[in-house]
Amino acid sequence: MEHLELFLKSIFIDNMVFATFLGMCSYLAVSKKVSTAVGLGAAVIFVLAITVPLNWLLDQYLLQPGALKWLGAEYADYDLSFLSFIMFIATIATMVQLVEIVVEKFSPSLYNSLGIFLPLIAVNCAILGGSLFMQSREIPSLGLATTYGVGSGIGWFLAILAIAAIREKIRYSNVPPALRGLGITFIITGLMAIGFMSFGGMLTGGDDEAPKETATAKVESSKAESENNKVIANNIKVTE
């Protein structure tokens, strides 16, 4: 149940695009065609599914204060958390390079259509955000970290797939000249983000028989987590 809750929450409630607006550069640039959006979305799912659990292992056994105690008691006081950004980005860059090699080998047409945005996944703030959110939420197990990585990737995939399908349709619509291109895309993205906000009560509401205090605590915890996500997202955008 815990895996299912985290999976659904990472897709619909904490969606990388619609909740924290991370990865917007690739989202806007590669969403003109559905086929291209599917290729990039699949690459993002793969990278997040691999890097989030790998970075969880790095965080648990190398970066956290006292994580090196497995090497011996003399290392228990070491704190390497200041290396989080460097280690996370190194892991992401390695996986992106692997994806680039595979795509170029088996689908040259997709590789050419994605262009510069495929290697740019390495600096896609949504990819780094997945690992940093995993770290800030203190996800307790490798299995849950994998679930969160896959769910976050699917959430980003659904977002770019939806906007690509809409952009292909509105190409033949009578859009006002001042809003054509990125203007109408931003408006549609905002409307979809408002729609995704309706999923916020899906996992935060308590049962009718649950104590009122418990339900209130869940809501407050959800609000605090949302604010923490926004702070991390803003920090990621500042560092780009």
Summary of the structure (lengths in Angstrom):
residues: 240
radius of gyration: 19.4
end to end distance: 36.0
largest distance: 69.6
contacts: 742
relative contact order: 0.18
helix: 79%
strand: 0%
